[in-house]
Amino acid sequence: RKEVEQDPGPFNVPEGATVAFNCTYSNSASQSFFWYRQDCRKEPKLLMSVYSSGNEDGRFTAQLNRASQYISLLIRDSKLSDSATYLCVMGLPYTGNQFYFGTGTSLTVIP
Amino acid sequence: EPEVTQTPSHQVTQMGQEVILRCVPISNHLYFYWYRQILGQKVEFLVSFYNNEISEKSEIFDDQFSVERPDGSNFTLKIRSTKLEDSAMYFCASSEGGRNYEQYFGPGTRLTVT
C-alpha cells in the first residue's frame, strides 16, 4: 500500500504559467504535511508546511483537504528556477516522526 | 542560516565492507533521522533518534545498520557489511521537535557498493 501518491508528471509549463500538483494520502491519522522540492541529485529542501486552513508563501499556495485526504500545491507565475521535483510528505503522530515521501512530481518551466 | 552537514559526499566501498556515514545536525535540534534514496526512487525512512536512543526504525534498518551520537555534535550511520543493494544516497535530517515539526536535510552521502 502506498502511503502517499503523486502524479509523477512530467509537467512542462511555460514561464508565467500557473501549475497545480495534487497528492493523496492513505492514512487518515496523518497530522503533518509538507511540500519539499528536490533538484536533481540534491537533498529535499523544505518548501512549505501545509496547514488545515491552507497557507500561502509568495507565489506558492498549499491546501489540505482532510475529508478527501489530499493536499495540493499551486505555483503561480512560474519561474525557470521552479524547475525541480516536488515531493509530497506526510508525518504520522504515533511514530518517531518518520516522514513518508511521495515519489515526486517533476516540473520543468520552459522559457 | 544553520544547516545539516554530511561527510563524505561520496563513498565507494566493496561489498562486505563496513562504512560509517557522518552527519552534523543543526545545533539546537533534538531529533535526528536517516533516510535513503535509491536512484530513481522515492526517499525512504530508515531511523529516527531522540534523547540518545532510537525512537523508530523501518524494516530496511536491519541488524546491519546502527546509529550513534558519539559526541555533542555528530550523528553517524554505520552499515556493518555492505551489500550491492545498499548503494543509494543517504540523507541525514534533523528537526527542532518531534511530531509536526519540519525536518531539514543534509546534502547527502552517495554510497556506491561494488
Backbone of each chain as ProteinMPNN parsed JSONL, in Angstrom:
{"seq_chain_A": "RKEVEQDPGPFNVPEGATVAFNCTYSNSASQSFFWYRQDCRKEPKLLMSVYSSGNEDGRFTAQLNRASQYISLLIRDSKLSDSATYLCVMGLPYTGNQFYFGTGTSLTVIP", "coords_chain_A": {"N_chain_A": [[0.862, -1.2, 0.0], [0.575, 2.171, -0.906], [1.574, 4.91, 0.915], [1.582, 7.595, 0.317], [0.605, 9.202, -2.57], [1.468, 10.5, -5.71], [1.056, 12.249, -8.794], [3.404, 11.519, -11.151], [4.091, 13.143, -13.251], [5.836, 14.051, -16.279], [5.434, 17.612, -15.751], [5.367, 20.122, -18.013], [5.67, 23.431, -18.385], [5.069, 26.781, -19.584], [7.019, 29.724, -18.836], [5.643, 31.879, -16.387], [3.229, 30.629, -16.23], [0.511, 29.084, -14.392], [0.563, 26.378, -12.209], [-0.599, 23.315, -10.856], [-0.285, 20.847, -8.335], [-1.328, 17.714, -7.108], [-1.786, 15.508, -4.314], [-2.372, 12.458, -2.766], [-3.2, 10.828, 0.298], [-3.098, 7.898, 2.359], [-3.468, 7.309, 5.03], [-5.593, 8.174, 7.476], [-4.951, 9.12, 9.948], [-2.856, 10.786, 9.701], [-1.028, 13.694, 10.527], [0.685, 15.797, 9.984], [1.825, 17.681, 7.216], [3.752, 18.349, 4.323], [5.362, 20.184, 1.707], [8.15, 19.528, -0.183], [10.95, 20.461, -2.214], [13.02, 18.994, -4.67], [16.007, 19.155, -6.243], [17.868, 17.853, -9.03], [19.641, 15.069, -7.945], [20.121, 16.193, -5.481], [19.52, 17.232, -2.024], [16.269, 16.917, -0.404], [14.521, 19.936, -0.059], [12.86, 21.971, 2.212], [9.832, 23.339, 1.25], [7.262, 24.308, 1.986], [5.168, 24.054, 4.889], [2.005, 22.437, 5.342], [-1.079, 23.541, 6.243], [-4.222, 23.038, 7.911], [-5.917, 25.148, 7.424], [-5.008, 26.074, 5.086], [-2.301, 27.653, 3.381], [-0.154, 30.316, 2.331], [2.689, 31.342, 0.547], [4.195, 33.741, -0.854], [4.397, 33.121, -4.225], [3.429, 30.625, -3.942], [0.93, 28.347, -2.934], [-0.52, 26.269, -0.56], [-2.77, 23.629, 0.155], [-4.936, 21.729, 2.261], [-7.062, 18.985, 2.319], [-8.826, 17.314, 4.405], [-11.045, 15.657, 4.478], [-11.164, 14.481, 1.961], [-8.7, 13.495, 1.875], [-6.399, 14.68, 0.594], [-3.668, 16.736, -0.48], [-2.612, 19.85, -1.852], [-0.595, 21.78, -4.125], [-0.076, 24.922, -5.37], [1.435, 26.763, -7.86], [2.051, 29.937, -8.824], [2.685, 32.182, -11.594], [5.036, 30.959, -12.8], [8.544, 30.414, -12.593], [11.735, 29.977, -14.227], [13.477, 28.926, -12.393], [11.876, 27.408, -10.803], [11.827, 24.894, -11.747], [12.025, 21.578, -10.925], [11.766, 18.635, -8.811], [8.842, 18.019, -7.071], [8.029, 17.132, -3.862], [5.666, 15.414, -2.03], [4.93, 15.166, 1.339], [4.315, 13.358, 4.305], [3.605, 13.125, 7.771], [3.25, 10.922, 10.55], [1.414, 10.739, 13.62], [1.953, 8.882, 15.668], [4.364, 7.742, 15.37], [7.972, 7.726, 15.399], [8.113, 10.312, 14.411], [8.59, 9.809, 11.713], [8.895, 10.532, 8.277], [6.818, 10.126, 5.454], [7.358, 9.873, 2.104], [6.171, 10.992, -1.073], [6.541, 9.866, -4.489], [7.201, 11.994, -5.98], [6.687, 14.846, -8.128], [7.558, 15.869, -11.268], [8.598, 18.979, -12.481], [9.073, 21.108, -15.186], [9.92, 24.253, -16.181], [9.504, 26.171, -18.982], [11.309, 28.41, -21.087]], "CA_chain_A": [[0.0, 0.0, 0.0], [1.362, 3.386, -0.956], [1.062, 5.858, 1.891], [1.451, 8.901, -0.329], [0.63, 9.041, -4.025], [1.538, 11.714, -6.509], [1.204, 12.12, -10.238], [4.835, 11.771, -11.38], [4.31, 14.092, -14.343], [6.326, 15.413, -16.002], [4.693, 18.8, -16.109], [6.179, 21.093, -18.748], [4.828, 24.621, -18.478], [5.817, 27.987, -19.967], [7.227, 30.746, -17.811], [4.474, 32.697, -16.121], [2.017, 29.816, -16.103], [0.109, 28.57, -13.087], [0.539, 24.921, -12.243], [-1.077, 22.738, -9.595], [0.005, 19.443, -8.082], [-2.114, 17.091, -6.05], [-1.176, 14.374, -3.655], [-3.342, 11.81, -1.876], [-2.579, 10.012, 1.337], [-3.992, 6.794, 2.699], [-3.665, 7.15, 6.463], [-6.389, 9.305, 7.972], [-4.364, 9.61, 11.2], [-1.752, 11.707, 9.396], [-1.256, 15.003, 11.139], [1.53, 16.858, 9.447], [2.007, 17.582, 5.772], [4.725, 19.31, 3.838], [5.89, 20.1, 0.356], [9.587, 19.734, -0.348], [11.4, 20.387, -3.589], [14.294, 18.304, -4.797], [16.704, 19.31, -7.51], [18.492, 16.602, -9.449], [20.741, 14.543, -7.133], [20.331, 17.028, -4.302], [18.664, 16.876, -0.915], [14.967, 17.584, -0.337], [14.524, 21.215, 0.655], [11.513, 22.33, 2.63], [9.185, 24.443, 0.532], [6.306, 24.833, 2.942], [4.273, 23.169, 5.643], [0.62, 22.553, 4.876], [-1.968, 23.625, 7.398], [-5.637, 22.762, 7.599], [-6.565, 26.364, 6.935], [-4.352, 26.488, 3.849], [-1.315, 28.692, 3.614], [0.403, 30.921, 1.131], [4.019, 31.933, 0.711], [4.539, 34.328, -2.152], [3.705, 32.534, -5.389], [3.073, 29.243, -3.604], [-0.209, 28.142, -2.043], [-0.738, 24.864, -0.233], [-4.064, 23.388, 0.79], [-5.159, 20.388, 2.796], [-8.461, 18.579, 2.382], [-8.791, 16.091, 5.225], [-12.185, 14.791, 4.15], [-10.826, 13.712, 0.761], [-7.323, 13.027, 2.08], [-5.404, 15.118, -0.372], [-3.078, 18.053, -0.341], [-2.307, 20.419, -3.161], [0.355, 22.869, -4.205], [-0.311, 25.776, -6.533], [2.53, 27.69, -8.145], [1.638, 30.989, -9.772], [3.75, 32.93, -12.262], [6.184, 30.038, -12.764], [9.874, 30.893, -12.997], [12.639, 28.907, -14.67], [14.092, 28.347, -11.2], [10.93, 26.484, -10.154], [12.024, 23.547, -12.316], [12.502, 20.678, -9.861], [10.779, 17.623, -8.447], [8.12, 18.453, -5.874], [7.762, 15.954, -3.048], [4.597, 15.493, -1.041], [5.451, 14.472, 2.519], [3.336, 13.197, 5.365], [4.108, 12.585, 9.03], [2.228, 10.283, 11.372], [1.583, 11.196, 15.004], [2.319, 7.872, 16.654], [5.667, 7.163, 15.045], [9.081, 8.598, 15.779], [8.079, 11.425, 13.469], [9.124, 9.493, 10.404], [8.205, 11.119, 7.15], [6.541, 9.313, 4.279], [7.515, 10.695, 0.913], [5.668, 10.55, -2.355], [7.592, 9.653, -5.48], [7.568, 13.287, -6.54], [6.149, 15.317, -9.408], [8.602, 16.614, -11.966], [8.165, 20.206, -13.151], [10.032, 21.862, -15.995], [9.39, 25.527, -16.667], [10.164, 26.393, -20.271], [11.358, 29.851, -21.397]], "C_chain_A": [[0.891, 1.241, 0.0], [0.755, 4.377, 0.019], [0.739, 7.205, 1.25], [1.56, 8.688, -1.839], [0.608, 10.396, -4.719], [1.559, 11.346, -7.98], [2.659, 12.448, -10.56], [5.12, 12.822, -12.447], [4.995, 13.391, -15.507], [5.339, 16.497, -16.432], [5.676, 19.748, -16.793], [5.311, 22.314, -18.993], [5.669, 25.801, -18.91], [5.994, 28.907, -18.767], [5.958, 31.558, -17.635], [3.192, 31.907, -15.93], [1.738, 29.501, -14.641], [0.005, 27.056, -13.188], [0.137, 24.401, -10.866], [-0.719, 21.263, -9.516], [-0.9, 18.95, -6.966], [-1.406, 15.87, -5.513], [-2.255, 13.767, -2.762], [-2.603, 10.954, -0.852], [-3.594, 9.011, 1.862], [-4.317, 6.728, 4.189], [-4.374, 8.361, 7.051], [-5.85, 9.856, 9.289], [-3.233, 10.596, 10.958], [-2.056, 13.083, 9.956], [-0.463, 16.126, 10.511], [1.826, 16.586, 7.978], [2.942, 18.687, 5.308], [4.905, 19.135, 2.341], [7.383, 20.397, 0.413], [9.864, 19.793, -1.842], [12.769, 19.716, -3.602], [14.842, 18.556, -6.195], [17.493, 18.036, -7.774], [19.695, 16.256, -8.572], [21.089, 15.421, -5.934], [19.379, 16.584, -3.194], [17.287, 17.508, -1.04], [15.105, 18.874, 0.474], [13.084, 21.585, 0.97], [10.997, 23.517, 1.833], [8.17, 25.102, 1.462], [5.584, 23.732, 3.682], [2.862, 23.399, 5.125], [-0.294, 22.504, 6.079], [-3.406, 23.43, 6.966], [-6.333, 23.966, 6.996], [-6.014, 26.787, 5.592], [-3.336, 27.574, 4.148], [-0.646, 29.091, 2.312], [1.771, 31.495, 1.468], [4.439, 32.455, -0.641], [3.715, 33.713, -3.263], [3.167, 31.126, -5.115], [1.897, 29.206, -2.625], [-0.394, 26.65, -1.822], [-2.085, 24.718, 0.464], [-4.166, 21.932, 1.222], [-6.653, 20.124, 2.832], [-8.505, 17.242, 3.123], [-9.914, 15.122, 4.845], [-11.86, 13.894, 2.959], [-9.401, 13.179, 0.812], [-6.409, 13.394, 0.924], [-4.865, 16.487, 0.012], [-2.695, 18.552, -1.735], [-1.268, 21.518, -3.019], [0.092, 23.626, -5.495], [0.876, 26.707, -6.671], [2.037, 28.683, -9.191], [2.859, 31.625, -10.4], [5.062, 32.13, -12.252], [7.46, 30.694, -13.283], [10.708, 29.689, -13.458], [13.222, 28.171, -13.46], [13.143, 27.438, -10.423], [11.082, 25.069, -10.684], [12.696, 22.657, -11.279], [11.493, 19.547, -9.741], [10.157, 18.036, -7.126], [7.632, 17.212, -5.128], [6.667, 16.249, -2.033], [5.029, 14.635, 0.15], [4.415, 14.482, 3.638], [4.022, 12.657, 6.617], [2.961, 11.997, 9.828], [2.469, 10.605, 12.844], [2.137, 10.155, 15.958], [3.632, 7.181, 16.328], [6.755, 8.092, 15.57], [9.235, 9.74, 14.807], [8.684, 11.076, 12.115], [8.254, 10.127, 9.33], [7.99, 10.057, 6.082], [6.567, 10.234, 3.07], [6.741, 10.103, -0.255], [6.835, 10.393, -3.319], [7.998, 10.955, -6.168], [6.917, 13.567, -7.872], [7.193, 16.207, -10.051], [8.0, 17.814, -12.702], [9.327, 20.793, -13.936], [9.337, 23.107, -16.492], [10.213, 25.925, -17.879], [10.176, 27.887, -20.592], [10.396, 30.21, -22.515]], "O_chain_A": [[1.829, 1.353, 0.79], [-0.442, 4.657, -0.041], [-0.244, 7.861, 1.597], [2.506, 8.062, -2.317], [-0.155, 11.296, -4.367], [2.022, 10.271, -8.361], [3.109, 13.555, -10.267], [6.236, 13.332, -12.546], [4.745, 12.202, -15.709], [4.533, 16.314, -17.345], [6.694, 20.125, -16.212], [4.326, 22.241, -19.728], [6.868, 25.832, -18.634], [5.218, 28.868, -17.812], [5.279, 31.888, -18.608], [2.177, 32.462, -15.511], [2.605, 29.633, -13.777], [-0.57, 26.523, -14.137], [0.494, 24.984, -9.842], [-0.833, 20.526, -10.496], [-1.196, 19.671, -6.013], [-0.547, 15.28, -6.169], [-2.972, 14.495, -2.075], [-1.522, 10.431, -1.119], [-4.8, 9.25, 1.813], [-5.335, 6.152, 4.572], [-3.805, 9.451, 7.11], [-6.245, 10.943, 9.709], [-2.706, 11.18, 11.905], [-3.181, 13.575, 9.874], [-0.898, 17.278, 10.509], [2.045, 15.45, 7.557], [2.927, 19.803, 5.828], [4.632, 18.07, 1.786], [7.811, 21.397, 0.989], [9.108, 19.244, -2.643], [13.561, 19.855, -2.67], [14.214, 18.212, -7.197], [17.752, 17.246, -6.866], [20.643, 17.034, -8.463], [22.215, 15.392, -5.438], [18.55, 15.694, -3.383], [17.14, 18.531, -1.71], [15.719, 18.897, 1.54], [12.206, 21.52, 0.109], [11.644, 24.562, 1.754], [8.219, 26.31, 1.693], [5.411, 22.625, 3.172], [2.568, 24.44, 4.538], [-0.282, 21.54, 6.843], [-3.758, 23.632, 5.803], [-7.227, 23.827, 6.161], [-6.494, 27.758, 5.008], [-3.515, 28.34, 5.095], [-0.58, 28.329, 1.347], [1.977, 32.061, 2.541], [4.97, 31.718, -1.472], [2.486, 33.776, -3.248], [2.525, 30.521, -5.973], [1.871, 29.931, -1.63], [-0.421, 25.866, -2.771], [-2.486, 25.569, 1.258], [-3.564, 21.038, 0.627], [-7.422, 20.95, 3.324], [-8.255, 16.185, 2.545], [-9.734, 13.905, 4.893], [-12.22, 12.717, 2.932], [-8.955, 12.491, -0.107], [-5.733, 12.541, 0.349], [-5.505, 17.27, 0.714], [-2.486, 17.768, -2.661], [-1.086, 22.101, -1.95], [0.043, 23.038, -6.576], [1.276, 27.363, -5.709], [1.657, 28.305, -10.299], [3.943, 31.614, -9.817], [6.077, 32.603, -11.741], [7.45, 31.425, -14.273], [10.415, 28.543, -13.118], [13.433, 26.959, -13.496], [13.566, 26.767, -9.481], [10.515, 24.135, -10.117], [13.798, 22.949, -10.815], [10.499, 19.501, -10.466], [10.864, 18.365, -6.174], [6.927, 16.367, -5.679], [6.745, 17.217, -1.276], [5.449, 13.492, -0.032], [3.736, 15.481, 3.877], [4.921, 11.821, 6.524], [1.839, 12.503, 9.79], [3.618, 10.731, 13.267], [2.739, 10.514, 16.97], [3.977, 6.164, 16.93], [6.453, 9.145, 16.131], [10.348, 10.099, 14.422], [9.232, 11.946, 11.439], [7.036, 10.237, 9.472], [8.848, 9.209, 5.836], [5.874, 11.251, 3.032], [6.66, 8.885, -0.413], [7.972, 10.743, -3.002], [9.018, 11.01, -6.854], [6.63, 12.655, -8.648], [7.656, 17.178, -9.452], [7.027, 17.682, -13.444], [10.429, 20.953, -13.41], [8.295, 23.034, -17.143], [11.44, 26.007, -17.823], [9.169, 28.566, -20.395], [10.307, 31.375, -22.904]]}, "seq_chain_B": "EPEVTQTPSHQVTQMGQEVILRCVPISNHLYFYWYRQILGQKVEFLVSFYNNEISEKSEIFDDQFSVERPDGSNFTLKIRSTKLEDSAMYFCASSEGGRNYEQYFGPGTRLTVT", "coords_chain_B": {"N_chain_B": [[22.569, 30.982, 7.762], [21.722, 28.186, 9.673], [22.693, 24.802, 8.926], [22.367, 21.335, 8.03], [25.104, 19.194, 7.892], [27.017, 16.803, 5.99], [29.324, 14.115, 5.746], [31.302, 11.58, 4.087], [30.893, 13.213, 0.849], [30.729, 11.45, -1.189], [31.059, 7.994, -1.177], [32.829, 5.162, -1.909], [32.74, 1.7, -1.757], [33.678, -1.711, -1.122], [31.69, -4.662, -1.489], [30.622, -6.143, 1.517], [32.253, -4.713, 3.157], [32.606, -2.443, 5.945], [30.957, 0.655, 6.474], [30.929, 4.059, 7.567], [28.811, 6.688, 7.841], [28.699, 10.15, 8.182], [27.225, 12.834, 10.035], [26.394, 16.165, 10.847], [24.042, 17.502, 12.707], [21.712, 20.318, 12.838], [22.46, 22.709, 15.308], [20.734, 23.298, 17.576], [18.804, 21.411, 17.383], [16.853, 18.536, 18.252], [15.978, 16.097, 17.361], [16.863, 13.473, 15.246], [17.519, 12.013, 12.055], [17.821, 9.372, 9.642], [17.582, 8.872, 6.185], [17.13, 7.15, 3.09], [17.74, 7.173, -0.464], [17.314, 5.415, -3.204], [18.58, 5.461, -6.475], [16.438, 7.102, -8.665], [14.209, 6.423, -7.253], [11.844, 6.835, -4.496], [12.296, 8.85, -1.524], [13.192, 7.167, 1.419], [12.419, 6.34, 4.756], [14.71, 5.519, 7.332], [15.567, 5.543, 10.097], [14.832, 7.068, 13.262], [15.961, 9.228, 15.883], [16.261, 10.106, 19.211], [17.017, 11.756, 22.215], [19.255, 10.235, 22.742], [18.598, 7.659, 21.932], [17.159, 5.187, 19.719], [14.098, 6.038, 18.285], [12.327, 5.186, 16.407], [12.294, 2.784, 13.795], [12.623, 1.615, 10.431], [11.673, -1.24, 8.402], [13.747, -1.567, 6.709], [15.974, -0.928, 8.129], [17.87, -3.012, 9.33], [19.736, -5.518, 11.222], [22.209, -4.969, 10.226], [22.579, -2.312, 10.255], [23.391, 0.553, 12.233], [23.115, 3.283, 14.534], [24.579, 6.194, 15.986], [25.336, 8.665, 18.412], [28.062, 9.987, 18.951], [29.215, 12.162, 20.214], [28.608, 15.579, 21.226], [27.89, 16.694, 18.807], [28.053, 15.145, 16.431], [26.359, 12.699, 14.376], [25.99, 9.455, 13.506], [25.768, 6.95, 10.921], [26.128, 3.565, 10.642], [26.973, 0.96, 8.49], [27.321, -2.357, 8.647], [28.167, -4.597, 7.051], [28.363, -4.155, 3.919], [26.031, -4.384, 1.174], [25.356, -4.9, -2.319], [22.882, -3.801, -2.874], [22.704, -1.76, -1.046], [23.609, 0.495, -2.168], [23.019, 3.822, -2.633], [21.679, 7.155, -2.106], [22.254, 8.636, 0.934], [20.573, 10.419, 3.285], [20.826, 12.623, 5.966], [18.817, 14.063, 8.476], [17.419, 16.663, 10.535], [15.386, 17.862, 13.233], [13.702, 20.386, 15.137], [11.76, 19.751, 16.979], [9.512, 17.002, 17.729], [6.776, 15.44, 16.617], [5.001, 16.892, 13.906], [6.891, 18.81, 13.312], [9.036, 20.509, 11.005], [11.496, 18.889, 9.005], [14.948, 19.166, 8.358], [17.199, 18.684, 5.79], [20.4, 17.225, 5.162], [23.073, 17.48, 2.659], [23.551, 14.957, 1.714], [25.079, 11.675, 1.365], [26.533, 9.942, -1.166], [26.503, 6.612, -1.558], [28.298, 4.052, -2.961], [28.362, 0.73, -3.642], [30.491, -1.768, -4.6]], "CA_chain_B": [[21.487, 30.077, 8.123], [22.285, 26.889, 10.076], [22.35, 23.719, 8.028], [22.866, 19.995, 8.319], [26.23, 18.845, 7.024], [27.286, 15.371, 5.918], [30.571, 13.685, 5.119], [31.779, 12.249, 2.879], [29.836, 13.445, -0.136], [30.657, 10.227, -1.976], [31.828, 6.906, -0.588], [32.82, 3.926, -2.689], [33.224, 0.622, -0.909], [33.458, -3.05, -1.673], [30.702, -5.473, -0.811], [31.11, -6.795, 2.72], [32.998, -3.784, 3.992], [31.849, -1.562, 6.832], [31.063, 2.094, 6.198], [30.322, 4.974, 8.531], [28.406, 7.952, 7.249], [28.68, 11.116, 9.281], [26.293, 13.953, 9.919], [26.328, 17.132, 11.944], [22.72, 18.137, 12.647], [21.623, 21.712, 13.258], [22.92, 22.622, 16.698], [19.715, 23.295, 18.621], [17.806, 20.396, 17.076], [16.856, 17.437, 19.205], [15.569, 14.858, 16.699], [17.757, 13.2, 14.133], [16.952, 10.979, 11.184], [18.484, 8.935, 8.418], [16.745, 8.425, 5.079], [17.927, 6.814, 1.911], [17.043, 7.288, -1.744], [17.911, 4.666, -4.31], [18.483, 6.27, -7.7], [15.184, 6.993, -9.405], [13.114, 6.013, -6.377], [11.458, 7.848, -3.517], [13.042, 8.919, -0.275], [12.644, 6.193, 2.37], [12.841, 6.488, 6.142], [15.467, 4.428, 7.933], [15.593, 5.544, 11.551], [14.797, 8.345, 13.975], [16.818, 9.154, 17.077], [15.965, 11.202, 20.137], [17.436, 11.536, 23.598], [20.28, 9.194, 22.717], [18.154, 6.319, 21.591], [16.314, 5.062, 18.537], [12.683, 6.131, 18.621], [11.573, 4.443, 15.398], [13.103, 2.324, 12.671], [11.852, 0.938, 9.403], [12.105, -2.622, 8.152], [15.024, -1.519, 5.993], [17.013, -0.756, 9.157], [18.029, -4.315, 9.988], [20.879, -5.64, 12.132], [23.429, -4.474, 9.595], [22.62, -0.857, 10.437], [23.362, 1.096, 13.583], [23.321, 4.727, 14.617], [25.247, 6.605, 17.213], [25.675, 10.077, 18.591], [29.254, 9.762, 19.777], [29.556, 13.362, 20.981], [27.501, 16.527, 21.198], [27.57, 17.282, 17.512], [27.974, 14.2, 15.326], [25.352, 11.639, 14.348], [26.559, 8.574, 12.484], [25.083, 5.743, 10.465], [27.098, 2.529, 10.293], [26.49, -0.248, 7.816], [28.386, -3.292, 9.052], [28.642, -5.423, 5.943], [27.568, -3.574, 2.838], [25.579, -5.205, 0.064], [25.187, -4.107, -3.543], [21.612, -3.06, -2.81], [22.824, -0.604, -0.151], [24.002, 1.656, -2.975], [21.937, 4.805, -2.574], [22.008, 8.429, -1.467], [21.829, 8.61, 2.329], [20.345, 11.769, 3.802], [20.601, 12.873, 7.382], [17.916, 15.188, 8.703], [17.197, 16.971, 11.938], [14.257, 18.754, 13.497], [13.732, 21.026, 16.448], [10.862, 18.988, 17.822], [9.077, 15.729, 17.166], [5.621, 15.458, 15.731], [4.569, 18.111, 13.221], [7.979, 19.738, 13.032], [9.741, 20.338, 9.741], [12.817, 18.286, 9.048], [15.909, 19.801, 7.464], [18.041, 17.619, 5.263], [21.76, 17.475, 4.717], [23.277, 17.311, 1.224], [23.577, 13.538, 1.376], [26.281, 10.923, 1.015], [26.252, 8.932, -2.191], [27.222, 5.369, -1.273], [28.364, 3.1, -4.073], [28.927, -0.552, -3.227], [30.908, -2.505, -5.812]], "C_chain_B": [[22.071, 28.712, 8.489], [21.845, 25.802, 9.122], [22.934, 22.408, 8.528], [24.025, 19.715, 7.356], [26.474, 17.336, 7.084], [28.634, 15.132, 5.253], [30.647, 12.167, 5.106], [30.629, 12.52, 1.921], [29.655, 12.198, -0.997], [31.572, 9.188, -1.352], [31.686, 5.688, -1.496], [33.419, 2.832, -1.826], [32.964, -0.719, -1.576], [32.434, -3.786, -0.826], [31.33, -6.17, 0.404], [31.885, -5.88, 3.656], [32.047, -2.972, 4.867], [32.027, -0.107, 6.4], [30.409, 2.874, 7.326], [30.057, 6.286, 7.819], [28.196, 8.946, 8.396], [27.791, 12.308, 8.973], [26.504, 14.875, 11.109], [24.983, 17.825, 11.83], [22.801, 19.614, 13.043], [21.707, 21.752, 14.782], [21.817, 22.602, 17.755], [18.607, 22.278, 18.366], [17.984, 19.184, 17.978], [16.556, 16.081, 18.571], [16.411, 14.687, 15.45], [17.252, 11.99, 13.355], [17.959, 10.586, 10.109], [17.418, 8.439, 7.447], [17.678, 7.961, 3.974], [17.064, 6.972, 0.656], [17.842, 6.528, -2.79], [17.631, 5.457, -5.582], [17.167, 6.014, -8.425], [13.989, 6.612, -8.558], [12.839, 7.094, -5.327], [12.359, 7.795, -2.29], [12.366, 7.993, 0.746], [13.247, 6.405, 3.759], [13.636, 5.262, 6.589], [15.271, 4.396, 9.446], [15.432, 6.96, 12.086], [15.431, 8.147, 15.345], [16.521, 10.367, 17.932], [16.431, 10.817, 21.514], [18.356, 10.318, 23.701], [19.769, 7.774, 22.523], [17.277, 6.342, 20.346], [14.855, 5.152, 18.961], [11.823, 5.374, 17.615], [12.556, 3.954, 14.348], [12.222, 1.58, 11.686], [12.377, -0.485, 9.228], [13.401, -2.681, 7.352], [16.174, -1.554, 6.998], [17.154, -2.054, 9.933], [19.311, -4.33, 10.823], [22.189, -5.16, 11.531], [23.634, -2.977, 9.836], [22.69, -0.51, 11.922], [23.581, 2.598, 13.505], [23.913, 5.054, 15.968], [25.385, 8.111, 17.223], [26.879, 10.078, 19.527], [29.67, 10.972, 20.619], [28.399, 14.336, 20.828], [27.118, 17.053, 19.838], [27.362, 16.257, 16.4], [26.864, 13.166, 15.507], [25.769, 10.721, 13.206], [25.633, 7.409, 12.152], [26.165, 4.757, 10.05], [26.393, 1.389, 9.591], [27.611, -1.267, 7.97], [28.976, -4.068, 7.886], [27.817, -5.05, 4.716], [27.227, -4.592, 1.761], [25.416, -4.297, -1.155], [23.938, -3.241, -3.456], [21.61, -1.924, -1.791], [23.257, 0.643, -0.909], [22.819, 2.608, -3.083], [22.52, 6.135, -2.101], [21.443, 8.345, -0.052], [21.752, 10.051, 2.831], [20.164, 11.733, 5.309], [19.654, 14.062, 7.491], [17.82, 15.459, 10.194], [15.989, 17.889, 12.064], [14.327, 19.239, 14.933], [12.898, 20.245, 17.461], [10.467, 17.71, 17.125], [7.942, 15.909, 16.182], [5.352, 16.86, 15.18], [5.683, 19.106, 12.928], [8.61, 19.454, 11.677], [11.088, 19.671, 9.976], [13.696, 18.942, 7.989], [16.969, 18.771, 7.093], [19.451, 18.109, 4.935], [21.902, 17.171, 3.236], [23.418, 15.867, 0.776], [24.983, 12.984, 1.178], [25.87, 9.891, -0.017], [27.119, 7.72, -1.905], [27.139, 4.455, -2.48], [29.059, 1.848, -3.572], [29.232, -1.361, -4.478], [31.173, -3.976, -5.494]], "O_chain_B": [[22.83, 28.137, 7.708], [20.748, 25.865, 8.568], [23.863, 22.381, 9.335], [23.925, 19.972, 6.156], [26.18, 16.681, 8.085], [29.03, 15.844, 4.33], [30.118, 11.519, 6.009], [29.503, 12.092, 2.171], [28.556, 11.924, -1.478], [32.727, 9.476, -1.036], [30.58, 5.245, -1.806], [34.482, 3.014, -1.232], [32.133, -0.835, -2.477], [32.323, -3.568, 0.38], [32.431, -6.716, 0.32], [32.142, -6.23, 4.808], [30.86, -2.834, 4.573], [33.12, 0.304, 6.009], [29.459, 2.408, 7.956], [30.964, 6.909, 7.267], [27.601, 8.625, 9.425], [27.632, 12.725, 7.826], [26.758, 14.427, 12.228], [24.796, 18.658, 10.943], [23.832, 20.087, 13.522], [21.1, 20.927, 15.465], [21.979, 21.92, 18.767], [17.587, 22.282, 19.055], [19.089, 18.851, 18.406], [16.84, 15.038, 19.161], [16.641, 15.635, 14.698], [16.646, 11.074, 13.913], [18.827, 11.371, 9.726], [16.498, 7.706, 7.811], [18.852, 8.328, 3.93], [15.835, 6.912, 0.711], [18.919, 6.96, -3.202], [16.562, 6.049, -5.733], [16.826, 4.878, -8.753], [12.876, 6.488, -9.07], [13.513, 8.123, -5.28], [13.079, 6.823, -2.062], [11.148, 8.022, 0.92], [14.45, 6.622, 3.898], [13.286, 4.126, 6.271], [14.868, 3.38, 10.013], [15.843, 7.929, 11.447], [15.437, 7.044, 15.892], [16.525, 11.502, 17.456], [16.26, 9.674, 21.937], [18.245, 9.499, 24.613], [20.429, 6.808, 22.904], [16.727, 7.378, 19.972], [14.417, 4.446, 19.869], [10.708, 4.964, 17.938], [13.537, 4.632, 14.044], [11.206, 0.992, 12.058], [13.382, -0.876, 9.823], [14.072, -3.713, 7.317], [17.221, -2.145, 6.735], [16.635, -2.192, 11.041], [19.896, -3.282, 11.095], [23.171, -4.965, 12.249], [24.73, -2.451, 9.641], [22.113, -1.204, 12.759], [24.152, 3.114, 12.545], [23.773, 4.314, 16.942], [25.531, 8.748, 16.18], [26.73, 10.16, 20.747], [30.385, 10.83, 21.611], [27.327, 13.961, 20.354], [26.134, 17.781, 19.709], [26.555, 16.496, 15.502], [26.487, 12.811, 16.625], [25.888, 11.165, 12.064], [24.84, 6.954, 12.976], [27.013, 5.067, 9.213], [25.35, 0.912, 10.038], [28.72, -1.058, 7.477], [30.197, -4.17, 7.772], [26.718, -5.564, 4.508], [27.991, -5.512, 1.469], [25.348, -3.074, -1.026], [23.931, -2.094, -3.904], [20.622, -1.198, -1.68], [23.267, 1.736, -0.344], [21.75, 2.236, -3.568], [23.695, 6.225, -1.745], [20.271, 8.015, 0.129], [22.734, 10.793, 2.803], [19.429, 10.902, 5.843], [19.703, 14.971, 6.662], [18.107, 14.587, 11.014], [15.622, 18.596, 11.125], [14.917, 18.605, 15.808], [13.271, 20.098, 18.625], [11.003, 17.366, 16.071], [8.108, 16.444, 15.085], [5.459, 17.862, 15.887], [5.423, 20.156, 12.342], [8.706, 18.302, 11.255], [11.729, 19.867, 11.009], [13.251, 19.232, 6.879], [17.545, 18.094, 7.944], [19.656, 19.241, 4.497], [20.968, 16.663, 2.614], [23.405, 15.587, -0.422], [25.929, 13.709, 0.872], [24.981, 9.073, 0.218], [28.344, 7.797, -2.001], [26.053, 4.128, -2.958], [30.207, 1.898, -3.13], [28.356, -1.608, -5.307], [31.531, -4.745, -6.386]]}, "name": "protein", "num_of_chains": 2, "seq": "RKEVEQDPGPFNVPEGATVAFNCTYSNSASQSFFWYRQDCRKEPKLLMSVYSSGNEDGRFTAQLNRASQYISLLIRDSKLSDSATYLCVMGLPYTGNQFYFGTGTSLTVIPEPEVTQTPSHQVTQMGQEVILRCVPISNHLYFYWYRQILGQKVEFLVSFYNNEISEKSEIFDDQFSVERPDGSNFTLKIRSTKLEDSAMYFCASSEGGRNYEQYFGPGTRLTVT"}
